Amino acid sequence: MGRSDFTHADELGVMIAGQPFAHLLYHFVMVYSRQKQLGGQHVGVVLGGESFTALAENLQQSLWSLGGVPQNHRTDSLSFGGRKVPRTFR
């Protein structure tokens, strides 16, 4: 199983040309597998916010670096990020 999520990295205090570098980190990890023992993790820098495009691009990079695809992948639900959850999902 693969898991991924975005993390705000502002508290790292990264500066470029004296200016704060506002960015997110995308982190993909194999929960448990032989691949994890071989370094089955990937981190990507995301400029802008969480989006389907950022997820798709970074997930693709992660899978290319692994050289395969896990049977399952879990991430937080981007589609519900900014909307009220319908009663049927409560």
C-alpha positions, -999 to 999 in steps of 0.1 A, spaced: 0 0 0 12 35 -9 2 66 12 7 102 3 -1 137 16 9 173 14 28 191 42 31 229 47 69 236 49 68 273 59 81 265 94 114 252 79 123 288 72 137 283 37 149 316 22 157 323 -14 175 357 -21 165 368 14 128 361 8 107 333 25 101 304 1 64 294 6 59 259 -5 44 225 3 60 191 3 44 161 -13 54 129 5 48 94 -8 57 63 11 52 25 8 35 16 41 52 -18 43 70 -36 16 103 -47 3 104 -15 -17 103 5 16 134 -12 28 150 -2 -5 140 35 -1 103 33 -12 97 70 -5 95 101 -26 93 138 -17 84 166 -42 83 204 -38 49 219 -46 45 256 -55 10 268 -50 -16 248 -31 -29 213 -29 -46 204 -61 -54 174 -82 -27 184 -107 -1 186 -79 -12 152 -66 -12 136 -101 22 149 -111 39 140 -78 22 106 -76 34 98 -111 70 109 -102 68 87 -71 57 56 -90 84 62 -117 111 64 -90 97 31 -74 96 14 -107 61 0 -101 26 6 -87 12 -5 -53 -20 -24 -52 -36 4 -32 -29 41 -28 -45 64 -1 -44 101 3 -67 126 19 -99 135 1 -91 166 -21 -127 167 -34 -141 175 1 -113 199 11 -133 231 6 -169 220 7 -195 209 33 -196 171 35 -230 158 23 -252 141 49 -248 107 31 -211 107 40 -215 114 77 
